[in-house]
Amino acid sequence: MDGIGGQFVLPNEPDQFNYLFLAAGSGITPVFSIIKTLMHDTNAKAMLLYSNTGIKQTIFYEALKELALQFPDRL
């Protein structure tokens, strides 16, 4: 296998789990999509550890802040 790849899907019954996401830089893209789905379509809890060189380089910074404010007990 060459390069980076993976399957970014939720389990069949996502409410049964708590989630820990690790992302850096543009690796947030598939993670952000999954987190949005979890927050809007389930009652699952998620934690995100996201690394960047600075706020200006943080993809989805404002959107992530909004989700955290909207779902403070779950994200």
Order of alpha helices (4+ residues) and beta strands (2+ residues): beta-alpha-beta-alpha
